[in-house]
Amino acid sequence: MSRGERRGVQGVEYEHVGAEYLERRQLKKGAAGWVLLAGLGVAYVISGDFAGWNFGLAQGGWGGLLIATLLMATMYTTMVLALAELSSAIPVAGAGYGFARRAMGPWGGFLTGTAILIEYAIAPAAIATFIGAYVESLVGFGGPLVYLFFYALFVGIHLYGVGEALKLMFAITAVAALALVVFVIGMIPQFDAANLFDIAPADAAGASEFLPFGYLGIWAALPYAIWFFLAIEGVPLAAEETRDPATDMPKGLIGGMLVLLVFAALILIFGPGGAGSAAIQDSGNPLVEAVQAAYGGPNLLSGFINVVGLAGLVASFFSIIFAYSRQIFALSRAGYLPRWLSVTNRRRVPWVALVVPGVIGFLLSLSGQGDLLILIAVFGATISYVLMMLSHIILRYKEPEMERPYRTPGGVLTSGVALMLACAAVIAGFLVDPRVLVGTAIIYAILIAYFAFYSRHHLVAEAPEEEFEAVQRAEAELSG
């Protein structure tokens, strides 16, 4: 390994590594086509249909959550269209970090990648608490032993191999989708529009039956509306394991998003509409409690939703473990994080990047504060959305001739809409609970300090996300 000269780009230095370094950091190629990618996108998110979104009812009432969901559905749809372009043009495991690295340099890439990492490392901990709640309602106990069991089981499956893991994830997601369909069908006979508005209006500006917590309730409900779609942006993390990223990535992203839009609409209408918004606004397992409230107690349907619906939480838990491992792998391989985190095993799986965050996530889940963990994950996510949409806009102007197998309809106007809504979501996150800002700031500060004082002086020149700069530098020297 040899130290390269200072590049003069944001004060970073590169080191050249040998073939052995990259050989020990290889992912399995061609493991996924667009159908598996669409399934991965749905799997990332589907737990949000089973738990988490309902906390928005306590913040904004049904009307506030409805408006917040419409806004966030717009944000995610426009963002997915922009990411479809970026992932087809820059198909690297770093995904958002790779996009921002190319558009805004090493600091932009690092800040984006670490924001995504905060999202994906903390989201499984939040989901683990919901899994514990579902298991407890099913068998009478939950808590740390349940969290530990699921972390150990699904990290272990990922260690076995990406192809096997993605196929199992797809099957679990299909079962979870079936549970949602059965839930909606079961709640249709119980639907009453009056149930949507059974939260008493508070003394707030603009308060009404539709907006019981007033206009501010819409703002406060945004982070929970995001839970219907959170993590769909993780699909591009599978780029280096995809058969044909140029065509499969756009199809997978857009296909997955369409499914999520349908599910969000059905759950938001028929969950509160059958049970009443007040009955499920604070529930850790809202679909089960919605059925029980609608039918006057436990029955065959609530038991089915509890057992089979657990698959929805498992699907997202399982798939986001994949996401955090690939984000850590990419940042580590390029030297932004400690390099030992990106070592792969003989099955081309980044085993250290799976295990270390799994341990951290398990420890976080012991807090049992799923609602707070959601907010921190959402806050990290929305920061990354702002930076990724900026990257789309910058690259459209900075590199107009870059090959783009898929082009975003509407171009920068589309990503500009996503950018504005993402900025609003960032602000909403810490207004709901100031601890979110404090918690995220502490994590961010530690990571930034590591980059500023150490890793930016030891980046890997041959990492895929960094190589384009070497090409540009060589071209500039030739032209000069």
Buried (B, 14 or more C-beta within 10 A) or exposed (E): EEEBEEBEBEEBBBBEBEEEBBEEBEBBEEBBBBEBBBBBBBBBBBBBBBBBBBBBBBBBBBBBBBBBBBBBBEBBBBBBBBBBBBBBBBBBBBBBBBBBBBBBBBBBBBBBBBBBBBBBBBBBBBBBBBBBBBBBBBEEEBBBEBBBBBBEEBBEBBBEBBBEBBBBBBEBBBBBBBBBEBBBEBBEEBBEEEBBBBBEBEEBEBBEBBBBBBBBBBBBBBBBBBBBBBBBBBBBBBBBBBBBBBBBBBBBBBBBBBBBBEBBBBBBBBBBBBBBBBBBBEBBBBBBBBBBBBBEEEEEBBBBBBEBBBBBBBBBBBBBBBBBBBBBBBBBBBBBBBBEBBBBBEEBBBBBBBBBBBEBBBEBBBEBBBBBBBBBBBBBBBBBBBBBBBBBBBBBEEBEEEEBBBBBEEBBEBBBBBBBBBBBBBEBBBBBBEEBBEBBEEBBEEBBEBBEEEBBBBBBBBBBBBBBBBEEEEEEEEEE
